[in-house]
Each structure stands twice: as structure tokens, then as C-alpha cells.
């Protein structure tokens, strides 16, 4: 049996059926931390956002770095109301999970997070840490995605 099967089964449910406690419990069932010369890295899409993950060894232990472009911040002149709403959504995201939000010169909003990994960094634990982080932010990111759409002009 594939070791990811229990996770895939949980992830295939709709968000209302998603059992976060069972997902976290499954993380401890994995064994065999990754080894090799190259760093562990992965990418995945969730709700239209592409996330990239990288496992790092730090003085405090293993750390999972996640990054994603989560939206575009309109210029003040372009849409003052939408910009204000997006900034409020970003403040809410910042309160929910340990992360850093930055805006690049092209007004793209970038999310960077450094998540500690408890115990050996097995694939199951990395998957659980990622899943828990995304679950904490999912509703706020969906709100942000709705705000990111340009306003429709009456025709």
C-alpha cells in the first residue's frame, strides 16, 4: 500500500468533510526522513495558487519554507476601495499564521512562511505541516482571491 494513500483519501474530501485532526495524526505514521545531497523541495497547486516548499536544516532543527504569489495589489488610483479591502485581508492572513507578506514592484503579493517541523522531517510530517498551514489560511486566501478580480464596469 502506498504510504500517501491515507493522506490522499483525506484530501479528496470536500472542505466540509476535511478532518484536520486525523490528517495531523497520520503525520506521525510516516517513517524514513528524506536523505541525499539535494534539498527536499516540492510544489503544488491549491485553490488556484501555486505553492513551493523547501526543507532547510537550521540551528533550531528542520524548517519547512513555503512561498506563493497570492494576489495582486491594485494601485490606490486604480481602485481605492478594493485596495483597502485587500490590505485588510492581508492583515487578517498575517494574524492567522506565521508568515511574511511582501509586495514586489509589479504589485504582486508574495507569502513566505517558515514552519518548524516537529520530529524527523518525514514526507508525512512535511505534508501535515503544509496541510495545516494551508487550512489555517484557506478561507482568507479565498476571500483575497475574490477581491483580486478587477471590478466590472457597466456596459
C-alpha positions as CSV (number, residue, x, y, z in Angstrom):
1,X,0.0,0.0,0.0
2,X,1.3,3.4,-0.9
3,X,2.3,5.4,2.2
4,X,0.5,8.5,1.0
5,X,-2.9,6.7,0.4
6,X,-4.4,7.8,3.8
7,X,-3.5,11.4,3.1
8,X,-4.8,11.3,-0.4
9,X,-8.1,9.8,0.9
10,X,-8.4,12.7,3.4
11,X,-7.5,15.3,0.8
12,X,-10.0,14.0,-1.7
13,X,-13.0,15.1,0.5
14,X,-14.7,18.4,0.3
15,X,-13.5,21.1,2.8
16,X,-16.6,20.5,5.0
17,X,-15.6,16.8,5.4
18,X,-11.9,17.5,5.9
19,X,-10.8,16.2,9.3
20,X,-7.7,18.1,10.3
21,X,-7.1,16.1,13.5
22,X,-7.0,12.8,11.5
23,X,-4.7,14.4,9.0
24,X,-2.3,15.5,11.7
25,X,-2.4,12.1,13.4
26,X,-1.4,10.4,10.1
27,X,1.7,12.5,10.0
28,X,3.2,10.5,12.8
29,X,2.6,7.3,11.0
30,X,5.3,8.0,8.4
31,X,8.9,7.0,8.7
32,X,12.1,7.5,6.8
33,X,13.2,11.1,6.7
34,X,14.5,12.1,3.3
35,X,18.2,11.7,2.7
36,X,20.6,12.8,-0.1
37,X,22.7,15.6,-1.3
38,X,19.9,17.7,-2.8
39,X,17.5,19.6,-0.6
40,X,13.9,18.3,-0.4
41,X,11.6,20.6,-2.4
42,X,8.2,20.3,-3.9
43,X,5.4,22.4,-5.5
44,X,1.6,22.0,-5.6
45,X,-1.5,24.0,-6.5
46,X,-4.4,24.6,-4.1
47,X,-7.3,26.8,-5.0
48,X,-5.5,28.4,-7.9
49,X,-2.4,29.3,-6.0
50,X,1.0,27.6,-6.7
51,X,3.0,26.9,-3.5
52,X,6.6,25.9,-3.4
53,X,8.2,24.2,-0.4
54,X,11.7,23.6,0.6
55,X,13.1,21.8,3.6
56,X,16.0,23.5,5.4
57,X,18.2,22.5,8.3
58,X,18.6,25.3,10.8
59,X,20.1,25.6,14.3
60,X,16.6,25.2,15.7
61,X,16.1,22.0,13.7
62,X,14.3,21.2,10.4
63,X,12.3,24.0,8.9
64,X,9.8,24.0,6.1
65,X,9.8,27.1,3.9
66,X,6.7,27.8,1.9
67,X,6.2,30.5,-0.7
68,X,3.5,31.6,-3.1
69,X,2.2,34.5,-5.1
70,X,-1.2,35.0,-3.6
71,X,-2.6,38.0,-5.5
72,X,-2.1,41.5,-6.9
73,X,-2.5,44.7,-5.0
74,X,-4.2,47.3,-7.1
75,X,-2.7,50.9,-7.2
76,X,-4.6,53.4,-5.0
77,X,-5.7,55.4,-8.0
78,X,-6.9,52.2,-9.8
79,X,-9.3,51.0,-7.1
80,X,-9.1,52.6,-3.7
81,X,-11.9,50.5,-2.2
82,X,-10.5,47.2,-3.5
83,X,-7.0,48.1,-2.3
84,X,-8.3,48.9,1.2
85,X,-10.2,45.6,1.3
86,X,-7.2,43.6,0.1
87,X,-4.9,45.3,2.7
88,X,-7.4,44.3,5.4
89,X,-7.5,40.7,4.1
90,X,-3.7,40.7,4.2
91,X,-3.7,41.9,7.9
92,X,-6.1,39.0,8.7
93,X,-3.8,36.5,7.0
94,X,-0.9,37.8,9.0
95,X,-2.8,37.2,12.2
96,X,-3.8,33.7,11.3
97,X,-0.4,32.1,10.7
98,X,3.3,32.9,11.0
99,X,4.2,34.4,7.6
100,X,5.8,37.3,5.9
101,X,3.8,39.2,3.2
102,X,5.6,41.4,0.7
103,X,4.6,43.3,-2.5
104,X,7.1,43.4,-5.4
105,X,7.5,46.3,-7.8
106,X,4.8,44.8,-10.1
107,X,2.3,44.8,-7.2
108,X,2.3,41.0,-6.8
109,X,1.7,39.9,-3.2
110,X,4.0,37.2,-2.0
111,X,3.5,34.9,1.0
112,X,6.6,33.4,2.7
113,X,6.4,31.2,5.7
114,X,9.0,29.3,7.8
115,X,7.3,26.4,9.6
116,X,9.0,24.3,12.2
117,X,8.9,20.5,11.7
118,X,8.4,18.5,14.8
119,X,10.5,15.4,14.9
120,X,12.2,13.8,11.9
121,X,11.2,15.6,8.7
122,X,9.4,12.6,7.1
123,X,7.3,13.1,4.0
124,X,4.2,12.6,6.1
125,X,5.2,15.3,8.6
126,X,6.1,17.8,5.8
127,X,2.7,17.1,4.2
128,X,0.9,17.5,7.5
129,X,2.7,20.8,8.3
130,X,1.9,22.1,4.9
131,X,-1.8,20.9,5.1
132,X,-2.3,22.5,8.5
133,X,-0.8,25.8,7.3
134,X,-2.9,26.0,4.2
135,X,-6.0,25.0,6.2
136,X,-5.5,27.9,8.6
137,X,-5.3,30.4,5.7
138,X,-7.6,28.9,3.2
139,X,-10.7,30.9,3.9
140,X,-8.8,34.2,4.0
141,X,-7.0,33.3,0.8
142,X,-10.3,32.6,-0.9
143,X,-11.6,36.0,0.2
144,X,-8.4,37.6,-1.1
145,X,-8.8,35.8,-4.5
146,X,-12.3,37.2,-4.8
147,X,-11.1,40.7,-4.1
148,X,-8.3,40.4,-6.6
149,X,-10.7,40.2,-9.5
150,X,-11.0,43.5,-11.4
151,X,-14.2,45.5,-10.9
152,X,-16.6,45.1,-13.7
153,X,-17.5,48.3,-15.5
154,X,-21.2,48.7,-16.6
155,X,-21.6,48.4,-20.3
